Amino acid sequence: MKKKAKKAAARVVAVRLISDAEQRSKKLTAGDAALILHLVHLGFQHKRIAGLFDVNQGRIAEIVGRANLPRPRE
């Protein structure tokens, strides 16, 4: 295989790996969110909680931010 062909093949593999990883994001349940809020309240860092649930820190921050929103009236 020529050098350019090898690089192109490597790019295709990398794109497939990245797209597979994006599709496999973990779904968090309402129970997970409650536990996350409790861990934040106890003083755990977002990065540690994210590691426990195998999600990124942004997902933890999103859950914490939503918990601080006012609830709609029923």
RORO-996055 format. One record per atom (N, C-alpha, C): residue in one letter; x, y, z; atom name; chain. Coordinates in steps of 0.1 Angstrom, whole numbers, always signed. Example, Ala and Ser with C-alpha at 12.3 -4.5 7.8 and 13.67 -1.06 7.14 Angstrom:
<pts>
pt rest=A	c1=+132	c2=-57	c3=+78	atom=N	kette=A
pt rest=A	c1=+123	c2=-45	c3=+78	atom=CA	kette=A
pt rest=A	c1=+132	c2=-33	c3=+78	atom=C	kette=A
pt rest=S	c1=+128	c2=-22	c3=+71	atom=N	kette=A
pt rest=S	c1=+137	c2=-11	c3=+71	atom=CA	kette=A
pt rest=S	c1=+129	c2=+0	c3=+79	atom=C	kette=A
</pts>
This chain:
<pts>
pt rest=M	c1=+8	c2=-12	c3=+0	atom=N	kette=A
pt rest=M	c1=+0	c2=+0	c3=+0	atom=CA	kette=A
pt rest=M	c1=+9	c2=+12	c3=+0	atom=C	kette=A
pt rest=K	c1=+5	c2=+22	c3=-8	atom=N	kette=A
pt rest=K	c1=+13	c2=+35	c3=-8	atom=CA	kette=A
pt rest=K	c1=+10	c2=+43	c3=+4	atom=C	kette=A
pt rest=K	c1=+19	c2=+52	c3=+6	atom=N	kette=A
pt rest=K	c1=+18	c2=+61	c3=+18	atom=CA	kette=A
pt rest=K	c1=+5	c2=+69	c3=+19	atom=C	kette=A
pt rest=K	c1=+1	c2=+75	c3=+8	atom=N	kette=A
pt rest=K	c1=-12	c2=+82	c3=+8	atom=CA	kette=A
pt rest=K	c1=-24	c2=+73	c3=+10	atom=C	kette=A
pt rest=A	c1=-24	c2=+62	c3=+5	atom=N	kette=A
pt rest=A	c1=-35	c2=+52	c3=+7	atom=CA	kette=A
pt rest=A	c1=-36	c2=+48	c3=+21	atom=C	kette=A
pt rest=K	c1=-24	c2=+46	c3=+28	atom=N	kette=A
pt rest=K	c1=-24	c2=+42	c3=+42	atom=CA	kette=A
pt rest=K	c1=-30	c2=+53	c3=+51	atom=C	kette=A
pt rest=K	c1=-26	c2=+65	c3=+48	atom=N	kette=A
pt rest=K	c1=-31	c2=+77	c3=+55	atom=CA	kette=A
pt rest=K	c1=-46	c2=+78	c3=+54	atom=C	kette=A
pt rest=A	c1=-51	c2=+76	c3=+42	atom=N	kette=A
pt rest=A	c1=-65	c2=+77	c3=+39	atom=CA	kette=A
pt rest=A	c1=-73	c2=+66	c3=+46	atom=C	kette=A
pt rest=A	c1=-67	c2=+54	c3=+46	atom=N	kette=A
pt rest=A	c1=-74	c2=+43	c3=+53	atom=CA	kette=A
pt rest=A	c1=-74	c2=+46	c3=+68	atom=C	kette=A
pt rest=A	c1=-63	c2=+51	c3=+73	atom=N	kette=A
pt rest=A	c1=-63	c2=+54	c3=+88	atom=CA	kette=A
pt rest=A	c1=-73	c2=+65	c3=+91	atom=C	kette=A
pt rest=R	c1=-75	c2=+75	c3=+83	atom=N	kette=A
pt rest=R	c1=-85	c2=+85	c3=+85	atom=CA	kette=A
pt rest=R	c1=-99	c2=+79	c3=+85	atom=C	kette=A
pt rest=V	c1=-102	c2=+70	c3=+76	atom=N	kette=A
pt rest=V	c1=-115	c2=+63	c3=+76	atom=CA	kette=A
pt rest=V	c1=-118	c2=+56	c3=+89	atom=C	kette=A
pt rest=V	c1=-108	c2=+48	c3=+93	atom=N	kette=A
pt rest=V	c1=-109	c2=+41	c3=+106	atom=CA	kette=A
pt rest=V	c1=-112	c2=+50	c3=+117	atom=C	kette=A
pt rest=A	c1=-104	c2=+61	c3=+118	atom=N	kette=A
pt rest=A	c1=-105	c2=+71	c3=+129	atom=CA	kette=A
pt rest=A	c1=-119	c2=+77	c3=+129	atom=C	kette=A
pt rest=V	c1=-125	c2=+80	c3=+118	atom=N	kette=A
pt rest=V	c1=-138	c2=+86	c3=+117	atom=CA	kette=A
pt rest=V	c1=-148	c2=+76	c3=+121	atom=C	kette=A
pt rest=R	c1=-147	c2=+64	c3=+117	atom=N	kette=A
pt rest=R	c1=-156	c2=+53	c3=+122	atom=CA	kette=A
pt rest=R	c1=-156	c2=+52	c3=+137	atom=C	kette=A
pt rest=L	c1=-144	c2=+52	c3=+143	atom=N	kette=A
pt rest=L	c1=-143	c2=+50	c3=+157	atom=CA	kette=A
pt rest=L	c1=-149	c2=+62	c3=+165	atom=C	kette=A
pt rest=I	c1=-147	c2=+74	c3=+160	atom=N	kette=A
pt rest=I	c1=-153	c2=+86	c3=+166	atom=CA	kette=A
pt rest=I	c1=-168	c2=+85	c3=+165	atom=C	kette=A
pt rest=S	c1=-173	c2=+82	c3=+153	atom=N	kette=A
pt rest=S	c1=-188	c2=+82	c3=+152	atom=CA	kette=A
pt rest=S	c1=-194	c2=+71	c3=+160	atom=C	kette=A
pt rest=D	c1=-187	c2=+60	c3=+162	atom=N	kette=A
pt rest=D	c1=-193	c2=+49	c3=+170	atom=CA	kette=A
pt rest=D	c1=-193	c2=+53	c3=+185	atom=C	kette=A
pt rest=A	c1=-182	c2=+60	c3=+189	atom=N	kette=A
pt rest=A	c1=-182	c2=+65	c3=+203	atom=CA	kette=A
pt rest=A	c1=-193	c2=+75	c3=+206	atom=C	kette=A
pt rest=E	c1=-196	c2=+84	c3=+196	atom=N	kette=A
pt rest=E	c1=-206	c2=+94	c3=+198	atom=CA	kette=A
pt rest=E	c1=-220	c2=+87	c3=+199	atom=C	kette=A
pt rest=Q	c1=-222	c2=+77	c3=+192	atom=N	kette=A
pt rest=Q	c1=-235	c2=+70	c3=+192	atom=CA	kette=A
pt rest=Q	c1=-237	c2=+63	c3=+205	atom=C	kette=A
pt rest=R	c1=-227	c2=+59	c3=+212	atom=N	kette=A
pt rest=R	c1=-228	c2=+51	c3=+224	atom=CA	kette=A
pt rest=R	c1=-228	c2=+59	c3=+237	atom=C	kette=A
pt rest=S	c1=-234	c2=+71	c3=+236	atom=N	kette=A
pt rest=S	c1=-234	c2=+79	c3=+249	atom=CA	kette=A
pt rest=S	c1=-244	c2=+72	c3=+259	atom=C	kette=A
pt rest=K	c1=-240	c2=+72	c3=+271	atom=N	kette=A
pt rest=K	c1=-248	c2=+66	c3=+281	atom=CA	kette=A
pt rest=K	c1=-260	c2=+74	c3=+285	atom=C	kette=A
pt rest=K	c1=-272	c2=+68	c3=+287	atom=N	kette=A
pt rest=K	c1=-284	c2=+74	c3=+291	atom=CA	kette=A
pt rest=K	c1=-284	c2=+74	c3=+306	atom=C	kette=A
pt rest=L	c1=-287	c2=+85	c3=+312	atom=N	kette=A
pt rest=L	c1=-289	c2=+86	c3=+326	atom=CA	kette=A
pt rest=L	c1=-303	c2=+86	c3=+330	atom=C	kette=A
pt rest=T	c1=-307	c2=+79	c3=+341	atom=N	kette=A
pt rest=T	c1=-320	c2=+78	c3=+345	atom=CA	kette=A
pt rest=T	c1=-323	c2=+89	c3=+355	atom=C	kette=A
pt rest=A	c1=-336	c2=+90	c3=+359	atom=N	kette=A
pt rest=A	c1=-339	c2=+100	c3=+370	atom=CA	kette=A
pt rest=A	c1=-333	c2=+96	c3=+383	atom=C	kette=A
pt rest=G	c1=-331	c2=+83	c3=+386	atom=N	kette=A
pt rest=G	c1=-324	c2=+79	c3=+398	atom=CA	kette=A
pt rest=G	c1=-310	c2=+83	c3=+397	atom=C	kette=A
pt rest=D	c1=-303	c2=+81	c3=+386	atom=N	kette=A
pt rest=D	c1=-289	c2=+85	c3=+384	atom=CA	kette=A
pt rest=D	c1=-288	c2=+100	c3=+387	atom=C	kette=A
pt rest=A	c1=-297	c2=+108	c3=+382	atom=N	kette=A
pt rest=A	c1=-297	c2=+123	c3=+384	atom=CA	kette=A
pt rest=A	c1=-298	c2=+126	c3=+398	atom=C	kette=A
pt rest=A	c1=-307	c2=+119	c3=+405	atom=N	kette=A
pt rest=A	c1=-309	c2=+122	c3=+420	atom=CA	kette=A
pt rest=A	c1=-296	c2=+118	c3=+427	atom=C	kette=A
pt rest=L	c1=-290	c2=+107	c3=+424	atom=N	kette=A
pt rest=L	c1=-277	c2=+103	c3=+430	atom=CA	kette=A
pt rest=L	c1=-266	c2=+113	c3=+427	atom=C	kette=A
pt rest=I	c1=-266	c2=+118	c3=+415	atom=N	kette=A
pt rest=I	c1=-256	c2=+128	c3=+411	atom=CA	kette=A
pt rest=I	c1=-257	c2=+141	c3=+419	atom=C	kette=A
pt rest=L	c1=-270	c2=+145	c3=+421	atom=N	kette=A
pt rest=L	c1=-272	c2=+157	c3=+428	atom=CA	kette=A
pt rest=L	c1=-268	c2=+155	c3=+443	atom=C	kette=A
pt rest=H	c1=-270	c2=+143	c3=+448	atom=N	kette=A
pt rest=H	c1=-266	c2=+140	c3=+462	atom=CA	kette=A
pt rest=H	c1=-251	c2=+141	c3=+463	atom=C	kette=A
pt rest=L	c1=-244	c2=+135	c3=+454	atom=N	kette=A
pt rest=L	c1=-229	c2=+135	c3=+454	atom=CA	kette=A
pt rest=L	c1=-224	c2=+149	c3=+453	atom=C	kette=A
pt rest=V	c1=-230	c2=+157	c3=+445	atom=N	kette=A
pt rest=V	c1=-225	c2=+171	c3=+444	atom=CA	kette=A
pt rest=V	c1=-228	c2=+178	c3=+457	atom=C	kette=A
pt rest=H	c1=-239	c2=+175	c3=+463	atom=N	kette=A
pt rest=H	c1=-242	c2=+181	c3=+476	atom=CA	kette=A
pt rest=H	c1=-232	c2=+177	c3=+487	atom=C	kette=A
pt rest=L	c1=-227	c2=+165	c3=+486	atom=N	kette=A
pt rest=L	c1=-217	c2=+160	c3=+495	atom=CA	kette=A
pt rest=L	c1=-203	c2=+165	c3=+493	atom=C	kette=A
pt rest=G	c1=-201	c2=+172	c3=+481	atom=N	kette=A
pt rest=G	c1=-189	c2=+178	c3=+478	atom=CA	kette=A
pt rest=G	c1=-180	c2=+171	c3=+468	atom=C	kette=A
pt rest=F	c1=-185	c2=+161	c3=+462	atom=N	kette=A
pt rest=F	c1=-177	c2=+154	c3=+452	atom=CA	kette=A
pt rest=F	c1=-175	c2=+163	c3=+439	atom=C	kette=A
pt rest=Q	c1=-163	c2=+162	c3=+433	atom=N	kette=A
pt rest=Q	c1=-160	c2=+170	c3=+421	atom=CA	kette=A
pt rest=Q	c1=-168	c2=+164	c3=+409	atom=C	kette=A
pt rest=H	c1=-171	c2=+173	c3=+400	atom=N	kette=A
pt rest=H	c1=-179	c2=+169	c3=+388	atom=CA	kette=A
pt rest=H	c1=-171	c2=+158	c3=+380	atom=C	kette=A
pt rest=K	c1=-158	c2=+160	c3=+379	atom=N	kette=A
pt rest=K	c1=-150	c2=+150	c3=+372	atom=CA	kette=A
pt rest=K	c1=-150	c2=+136	c3=+378	atom=C	kette=A
pt rest=R	c1=-150	c2=+136	c3=+391	atom=N	kette=A
pt rest=R	c1=-151	c2=+123	c3=+398	atom=CA	kette=A
pt rest=R	c1=-165	c2=+116	c3=+396	atom=C	kette=A
pt rest=I	c1=-175	c2=+124	c3=+397	atom=N	kette=A
pt rest=I	c1=-189	c2=+119	c3=+394	atom=CA	kette=A
pt rest=I	c1=-190	c2=+114	c3=+380	atom=C	kette=A
pt rest=A	c1=-185	c2=+122	c3=+371	atom=N	kette=A
pt rest=A	c1=-185	c2=+118	c3=+357	atom=CA	kette=A
pt rest=A	c1=-178	c2=+105	c3=+354	atom=C	kette=A
pt rest=G	c1=-167	c2=+103	c3=+361	atom=N	kette=A
pt rest=G	c1=-160	c2=+90	c3=+359	atom=CA	kette=A
pt rest=G	c1=-168	c2=+79	c3=+365	atom=C	kette=A
pt rest=L	c1=-176	c2=+81	c3=+375	atom=N	kette=A
pt rest=L	c1=-184	c2=+70	c3=+381	atom=CA	kette=A
pt rest=L	c1=-195	c2=+66	c3=+371	atom=C	kette=A
pt rest=F	c1=-201	c2=+75	c3=+365	atom=N	kette=A
pt rest=F	c1=-212	c2=+73	c3=+356	atom=CA	kette=A
pt rest=F	c1=-208	c2=+71	c3=+341	atom=C	kette=A
pt rest=D	c1=-195	c2=+72	c3=+338	atom=N	kette=A
pt rest=D	c1=-190	c2=+71	c3=+324	atom=CA	kette=A
pt rest=D	c1=-196	c2=+81	c3=+315	atom=C	kette=A
pt rest=V	c1=-197	c2=+94	c3=+319	atom=N	kette=A
pt rest=V	c1=-202	c2=+105	c3=+311	atom=CA	kette=A
pt rest=V	c1=-192	c2=+116	c3=+312	atom=C	kette=A
pt rest=N	c1=-194	c2=+127	c3=+305	atom=N	kette=A
pt rest=N	c1=-185	c2=+138	c3=+306	atom=CA	kette=A
pt rest=N	c1=-189	c2=+148	c3=+316	atom=C	kette=A
pt rest=Q	c1=-180	c2=+157	c3=+320	atom=N	kette=A
pt rest=Q	c1=-184	c2=+166	c3=+331	atom=CA	kette=A
pt rest=Q	c1=-195	c2=+176	c3=+327	atom=C	kette=A
pt rest=G	c1=-196	c2=+178	c3=+314	atom=N	kette=A
pt rest=G	c1=-207	c2=+187	c3=+310	atom=CA	kette=A
pt rest=G	c1=-221	c2=+181	c3=+313	atom=C	kette=A
pt rest=R	c1=-222	c2=+168	c3=+312	atom=N	kette=A
pt rest=R	c1=-235	c2=+162	c3=+315	atom=CA	kette=A
pt rest=R	c1=-238	c2=+164	c3=+330	atom=C	kette=A
pt rest=I	c1=-228	c2=+163	c3=+339	atom=N	kette=A
pt rest=I	c1=-230	c2=+165	c3=+353	atom=CA	kette=A
pt rest=I	c1=-234	c2=+179	c3=+355	atom=C	kette=A
pt rest=A	c1=-227	c2=+189	c3=+349	atom=N	kette=A
pt rest=A	c1=-231	c2=+203	c3=+351	atom=CA	kette=A
pt rest=A	c1=-245	c2=+206	c3=+346	atom=C	kette=A
pt rest=E	c1=-249	c2=+199	c3=+335	atom=N	kette=A
pt rest=E	c1=-262	c2=+201	c3=+330	atom=CA	kette=A
pt rest=E	c1=-273	c2=+196	c3=+340	atom=C	kette=A
pt rest=I	c1=-270	c2=+185	c3=+346	atom=N	kette=A
pt rest=I	c1=-280	c2=+180	c3=+356	atom=CA	kette=A
pt rest=I	c1=-280	c2=+189	c3=+368	atom=C	kette=A
pt rest=V	c1=-269	c2=+194	c3=+373	atom=N	kette=A
pt rest=V	c1=-269	c2=+203	c3=+384	atom=CA	kette=A
pt rest=V	c1=-276	c2=+216	c3=+380	atom=C	kette=A
pt rest=G	c1=-273	c2=+221	c3=+368	atom=N	kette=A
pt rest=G	c1=-280	c2=+234	c3=+364	atom=CA	kette=A
pt rest=G	c1=-295	c2=+232	c3=+363	atom=C	kette=A
pt rest=R	c1=-300	c2=+221	c3=+358	atom=N	kette=A
pt rest=R	c1=-314	c2=+219	c3=+357	atom=CA	kette=A
pt rest=R	c1=-321	c2=+218	c3=+371	atom=C	kette=A
pt rest=A	c1=-313	c2=+213	c3=+380	atom=N	kette=A
pt rest=A	c1=-319	c2=+211	c3=+394	atom=CA	kette=A
pt rest=A	c1=-321	c2=+225	c3=+400	atom=C	kette=A
pt rest=N	c1=-314	c2=+235	c3=+396	atom=N	kette=A
pt rest=N	c1=-315	c2=+249	c3=+401	atom=CA	kette=A
pt rest=N	c1=-326	c2=+257	c3=+394	atom=C	kette=A
pt rest=L	c1=-332	c2=+251	c3=+384	atom=N	kette=A
pt rest=L	c1=-342	c2=+259	c3=+377	atom=CA	kette=A
pt rest=L	c1=-355	c2=+258	c3=+385	atom=C	kette=A
pt rest=P	c1=-363	c2=+269	c3=+384	atom=N	kette=A
pt rest=P	c1=-376	c2=+269	c3=+391	atom=CA	kette=A
pt rest=P	c1=-386	c2=+258	c3=+385	atom=C	kette=A
pt rest=R	c1=-393	c2=+252	c3=+393	atom=N	kette=A
pt rest=R	c1=-403	c2=+241	c3=+388	atom=CA	kette=A
pt rest=R	c1=-415	c2=+248	c3=+383	atom=C	kette=A
pt rest=P	c1=-421	c2=+243	c3=+372	atom=N	kette=A
pt rest=P	c1=-434	c2=+249	c3=+367	atom=CA	kette=A
pt rest=P	c1=-445	c2=+246	c3=+376	atom=C	kette=A
pt rest=R	c1=-455	c2=+255	c3=+377	atom=N	kette=A
pt rest=R	c1=-466	c2=+253	c3=+385	atom=CA	kette=A
pt rest=R	c1=-476	c2=+243	c3=+379	atom=C	kette=A
pt rest=E	c1=-482	c2=+235	c3=+388	atom=N	kette=A
pt rest=E	c1=-491	c2=+226	c3=+382	atom=CA	kette=A
pt rest=E	c1=-506	c2=+229	c3=+386	atom=C	kette=A
</pts>
